[in-house]
């Protein structure tokens, strides 16, 4: 039996700039991705894998540092004689200035360079057929016209988009259909690109997306895996192995009925988990008596999480219609701003609604909380 351990979409040196994380926090997240790749190599050695495969997006080409490049080489070198086969993807394409092209790699490492499939024979009659992205925007179907030869056990390795799962508005990278895979004659395909783990078809899997070994953002909540493929004389058995140690999770906390900010603080702390990268969304009707400072909440709660992001989606509990009927300056302000709200739309309406809220807070001599 031949055992292959497979991963993809590690995204070493990811920026995290869009997540609003501080440079120190982003650096810690990048270290977690390194730790995950190191543990992948550890696992391959532990189970006695006959080969490891990586289905693209191992690193981010535009950001990868020499230090990370050397880290990758050192980790693959730890495998000794165990073959490591890499199929570059859209984030780490095989291009002239890529890490793949510039570094000298250990003899056990094979990096596929072209869109056309090339074979690497493993012990036990198993052949891995790999292909590469040679640009960040490969739109061609790499499987078109490709057929494996008769005899032996054949496994495909590449980075591509199952066309049934392409997100709306997103481009497909090396798109393919299930029937394209079946037409090649290969017994199985080890893939990369989608970050959620899955085996397809579920009843009799012919290909696997291991998903990213560690989650990369709040869109990737849930379990993260690597894949183990066992090949034995024409029989292909693939398992998704739970792997990720980092956990992203979003929570919703309703502040309706709360009478002090300490109640909100206690509700957030109750969710605390030192291993969780948390996003807490505050919702509901917020009493005007509650001084809700997001910075104060963060300062008092952050230590209970690996990382904490607090999002304020509360609505003021002001009875604005009643305030607008008052014969006061505050009432006149409310009437004026309600007219402004009713006469605008889109972003301008949101600005007017926010101005109404901030003005009422100012009338109540409360600190204006910009949201």
C-alpha positions in Angstrom: 0.0 0.0 0.0 1.2 3.5 -0.8 0.2 6.3 1.6 0.2 9.9 0.4 -0.3 12.9 2.8 -1.8 15.9 1.0 -2.3 19.6 1.9 -2.9 22.8 0.0 -3.7 26.5 0.5 -1.4 27.1 3.4 -0.8 30.7 2.3 2.4 31.3 4.1 3.2 35.1 4.5 -0.4 36.1 4.2 -0.9 39.8 4.7 -3.9 39.9 7.0 -4.1 43.7 6.3 -7.8 43.4 5.3 -8.6 41.9 8.7 -7.7 45.1 10.5 -5.2 43.4 12.7 -2.2 45.2 14.1 1.2 44.3 12.7 2.1 42.3 15.9 -1.2 40.3 15.7 -0.8 39.7 11.9 2.8 38.5 12.6 1.4 36.0 15.2 -1.2 34.7 12.7 1.6 34.2 10.1 3.6 32.2 12.6 0.6 30.0 13.2 0.5 29.2 9.5 4.2 28.2 9.7 3.6 26.1 12.7 0.8 24.3 10.8 3.1 23.5 7.9 5.7 22.2 10.3 3.1 20.0 11.9 2.1 18.7 8.5 5.7 17.5 7.9 5.7 16.0 11.4 2.6 14.1 10.6 4.0 12.7 7.4 7.0 11.4 9.3 4.8 10.0 12.1 2.5 8.0 9.8 5.3 6.9 7.6 3.9 8.5 4.4 5.4 7.3 1.2 5.0 10.8 -0.3 3.6 14.2 0.5 1.8 16.4 -2.0 1.0 20.1 -1.9 -1.8 21.3 -4.2 -0.8 24.9 -4.6 -0.9 28.2 -2.8 1.7 27.1 -0.3 2.8 30.7 0.0 1.8 34.2 -1.4 4.2 35.1 -4.2 3.9 38.9 -3.8 4.8 38.8 -0.1 7.0 35.7 0.5 10.3 36.5 2.2 13.7 34.8 1.8 13.2 33.6 5.4 10.0 31.9 4.6 11.4 30.4 1.4 14.3 28.9 3.4 11.8 27.6 6.0 9.9 25.8 3.3 13.0 24.2 1.9 14.2 23.1 5.4 10.8 21.5 6.2 10.7 19.5 3.0 14.4 18.5 3.5 13.3 16.9 6.9 11.4 14.3 4.9 14.7 12.7 3.8 14.0 10.3 0.9 10.3 10.7 1.1 9.1 12.4 -2.2 7.5 15.8 -1.8 5.5 16.9 -4.9 4.4 20.5 -5.3 1.8 21.8 -7.9 2.0 25.6 -7.9 -1.3 27.5 -7.8 -2.6 31.0 -8.6 -1.1 32.6 -5.5 2.3 30.8 -5.9 2.7 30.3 -9.7 5.8 28.9 -11.2 7.2 32.1 -12.7 10.9 33.3 -13.3 11.1 35.2 -10.1 9.2 32.7 -7.9 10.7 31.0 -4.9 10.2 27.7 -6.8 12.5 28.8 -9.6 15.1 30.7 -7.6 15.9 28.2 -4.8 17.9 25.0 -4.9 15.7 22.3 -3.6 16.5 19.0 -1.9 16.6 15.9 -4.2 13.4 14.6 -2.8 11.4 17.6 -4.0 9.7 17.8 -7.3 8.0 21.1 -8.3 5.8 20.9 -11.4 6.5 23.7 -13.8 4.1 23.6 -16.7 0.3 23.4 -17.3 0.7 20.1 -19.0 0.7 17.1 -16.7 4.0 15.4 -16.0 4.5 12.0 -14.2 6.4 11.1 -11.1 6.5 7.4 -10.3 6.3 6.3 -6.6 7.0 2.9 -5.2 4.2 0.4 -5.5 3.2 1.2 -9.1 1.6 4.6 -8.2 2.2 7.5 -10.6 1.5 11.1 -9.6 0.6 13.4 -12.5 1.2 17.0 -11.6 0.6 20.3 -13.4 1.4 23.9 -12.4 0.0 27.4 -12.8 2.6 29.4 -14.7 0.8 32.7 -14.1 -1.6 34.0 -11.5 -4.6 34.0 -13.9 -4.7 30.6 -15.6 -8.3 30.3 -17.0 -7.7 27.1 -19.1 -8.9 23.7 -18.2 -5.7 21.8 -17.5 -7.5 18.5 -17.9 -8.6 19.1 -21.4 -7.3 16.3 -23.7 -5.2 14.7 -21.0 -5.4 10.9 -20.5 -3.4 8.6 -18.3 -1.9 5.5 -19.8 -3.3 2.1 -19.2 -2.0 0.1 -16.3 -0.9 1.1 -12.8 -2.5 3.5 -10.4 -2.7 7.1 -11.4 -3.2 10.1 -9.2 -3.7 13.7 -10.4 -2.2 16.7 -8.5 -3.2 20.2 -9.4 -4.7 23.5 -8.2 -8.1 24.3 -9.8 -11.7 25.3 -9.5 -14.5 22.7 -9.5 -16.9 24.7 -11.7 -19.9 23.8 -9.4 -18.3 25.7 -6.5 -17.0 28.9 -8.1 -18.2 31.8 -5.9 -20.5 34.3 -7.6 -18.4 37.2 -9.0 -15.1 35.4 -8.6 -13.0 34.1 -11.5 -12.4 30.4 -12.0 -8.8 29.2 -11.8 -7.9 26.2 -14.0 -11.7 25.3 -14.1 -12.8 21.7 -14.5 -15.9 19.5 -14.3 -16.2 16.2 -12.5 -16.6 14.5 -15.9 -13.2 16.0 -17.0 -11.5 14.2 -14.1 -13.3 11.0 -14.9 -12.3 11.2 -18.5 -8.6 11.2 -17.7 -8.7 7.6 -16.4 -7.0 8.6 -13.2 -8.1 6.8 -10.1 -8.0 9.8 -7.9 -7.2 13.6 -7.8 -5.6 15.6 -5.0 -6.5 19.2 -5.4 -6.1 22.7 -4.0 -7.9 26.0 -4.2 -11.0 25.8 -2.1 -10.4 26.3 1.6 -13.1 24.0 3.0 -12.3 20.3 3.2 -14.4 17.9 1.1 -14.4 14.6 -0.7 -16.3 14.2 -4.0 -18.5 12.5 -4.9 -19.4 11.9 -1.2 -20.7 8.3 -1.8 -17.5 7.2 -3.7 -14.9 9.9 -3.7 -12.7 10.4 -6.7 -11.1 13.7 -5.7 -10.3 15.6 -2.5 -9.9 19.2 -1.5 -8.1 19.1 1.9 -9.0 22.7 2.5 -6.5 25.1 4.2 -4.8 23.3 7.1 -5.4 26.3 9.3 -8.3 28.8 8.8 -7.3 32.1 7.3 -10.2 34.4 8.2 -13.7 34.5 9.6 -15.1 33.1 6.4 -13.4 29.8 7.3 -15.0 28.8 10.5 -15.2 25.1 11.2 -12.9 22.1 11.1 -9.7 22.2 9.0 -8.0 19.1 7.7 -5.3 17.5 5.7 -6.0 14.5 3.4 -4.5 11.0 3.6 -4.8 8.9 0.4 -4.1 5.2 0.5 -3.6 3.4 -2.8 -3.5 -0.4 -2.9 -3.6 -2.3 -6.2 -6.3 -0.2 -7.8 -8.2 0.7 -4.6 -8.2 4.3 -3.6 -9.2 5.2 0.0 -9.1 8.9 1.1 -9.7 10.3 4.6 -9.8 13.9 5.8 -7.8 14.1 9.0 -8.8 16.9 11.5 -5.7 19.1 11.7 -6.2 22.8 12.5 -5.4 24.2 15.9 -6.5 27.7 15.3 -10.2 28.5 15.5 -12.0 31.5 14.0 -15.5 32.0 15.4 -18.2 34.7 15.2 -20.6 35.3 18.0 -23.7 37.5 18.3 -24.4 39.2 21.7 -27.8 40.9 22.1 -27.5 44.0 24.3 -31.3 44.6 24.5 -32.4 45.1 28.1 -28.8 45.7 29.4 -28.6 48.5 31.9 -24.8 48.9 32.0 -21.7 48.4 29.9 -20.5 45.9 32.5 -23.3 43.5 31.4 -21.9 43.6 27.8 -18.4 43.1 29.1 -19.5 40.0 31.1 -21.3 38.6 28.1 -18.2 38.9 26.0 -15.9 37.5 28.6 -18.2 34.4 29.0 -17.4 33.5 25.4 -13.6 33.7 26.1 -11.3 31.0 24.8 -7.6 31.5 24.6 -7.4 29.5 21.3 -10.2 31.4 19.6 -9.9 34.3 17.1 -13.2 35.8 17.9 -15.5 38.3 16.3 -18.3 39.5 18.6 -21.2 41.3 17.0 -23.2 43.4 19.3 -26.8 43.7 18.2 -30.2 44.7 19.6 -31.6 47.9 21.1 -29.1 49.7 23.2 -30.5 51.8 26.1 -29.4 55.4 26.1 -28.3 54.9 29.7 -25.5 52.5 28.6 -22.1 54.1 27.8 -20.9 51.5 25.3 -17.3 52.3 24.5 -15.9 49.7 22.1 -12.3 50.5 23.0 -13.1 50.0 26.7 -14.8 46.7 26.0 -11.9 45.6 23.9 -9.3 46.6 26.6 -11.2 44.6 29.3 -12.0 41.5 27.2 -9.2 41.0 24.7 -7.0 39.0 27.1 -9.6 36.2 27.2 -9.1 35.5 23.4 -6.3 34.8 21.0 -7.7 37.7 19.1 -10.8 39.8 19.5 -12.8 41.9 17.1 -15.9 43.7 18.4 -18.4 44.9 15.8 -21.2 47.3 16.9 -24.5 46.7 15.1 -26.8 47.9 17.9 -29.7 50.2 17.3 -30.3 53.1 19.7 -33.3 52.5 22.0 -34.3 56.1 21.7 -38.0 56.7 21.2 -37.3 59.1 18.4 -40.9 59.8 17.4 -41.6 60.8 21.0 -38.5 63.0 21.2 -39.5 64.7 17.9 -42.8 65.8 19.5 -41.0 67.6 22.3 -41.1 71.4 22.3 -37.4 71.6 23.0 -34.2 72.2 21.1 -33.6 68.4 21.2 -37.1 67.9 19.7 -36.4 70.4 17.0 -33.1 68.7 16.1 -34.9 65.3 16.0 -37.5 66.7 13.6 -34.9 68.2 11.4 -32.8 65.1 11.2 -35.8 62.8 10.6 -36.7 64.9 7.6 -33.1 64.6 6.4 -33.3 60.8 6.8 -36.5 60.5 5.0 -35.3 62.6 2.0 -32.1 60.7 1.4 -31.1 57.1 0.4 -28.1 54.8 0.4 -24.9 56.1 1.9 -26.3 59.6 2.5 -29.2 58.0 4.5 -26.8 56.1 6.6 -24.8 59.3 7.3 -28.0 61.1 8.3 -29.1 58.3 10.6 -25.7 58.3 12.3 -25.8 62.1 12.7 -29.2 61.8 14.3 -27.8 59.3 16.8 -24.7 61.3 17.6 -26.7 64.4 18.1 -29.1 62.8 20.5 -26.1 61.4 22.4 -24.6 64.9 22.6 -27.9 66.4 23.9 -27.8 63.8 26.6 -24.3 64.9 27.4 -23.0 61.4 26.6 -19.7 60.6 25.0 -20.4 60.4 21.3 -19.6 56.8 20.2 -18.6 56.8 16.5 -19.7 53.6 14.9 
